Amino acid sequence: MTAPGIGVVYRIGLCSGEQRRWRYLGTDSRAAAWWTDLDTGLTFNESSLMYVWQILGEDSPGNETTVKHLTVR
């Protein structure tokens, strides 16, 4: 798979079998990749995750939810 696109929403598969919807925010000055979980509204970077996950694919258009927009610096 190619690198995620900034602002694109992806379906994410967690090791528990649960699926989530995450928006990719890009990387910061230290090359840490940042995401927003659209169900919780939480923003996090990949190094803070404590479980295995994978990108299953881009989310379907029209499936968006309203989330707080946070700026990553």
Secondary structure by P-SEA (a helix, b strand, c coil): cccccccccccccccccbbbbbbbbccccccbbbbbccccccccccccccbbbbbccccccccbbbbbbbbcc
